[in-house]
Amino acid sequence: MNCITCVEYIIVALMILSAILAVEWRDLLAAVVGMAAVSLFASILFFMLQAPDVAMTEAAIGAALSGAVFIFAIKRTQRFETEEEEKPGWWVRW
């Protein structure tokens, strides 16, 4: 296993961690940042897989434009989710 493969595994692990955090965070703005991080890591992975056109499109649309639309929608509504009753996370329910 060479160094590039190790970096790819690290990026995939960071994508998974960012996705889990984006789902679990109560602050919607932080969740949008987590979603944009997933897209940014995917863009880096596409670039490493020698698909620069897909990487630029993912960075522009996935991270920048989608993030901006979600942030605009959050600014027009409430930033935090309502606190109905605190349920355990998905890892406890399994």
Summary of the structure (lengths in Angstrom):
residues: 94
radius of gyration: 15.8
end to end distance: 33.6
largest distance: 48.6
contacts: 239
relative contact order: 0.13
helix: 77%
strand: 2%
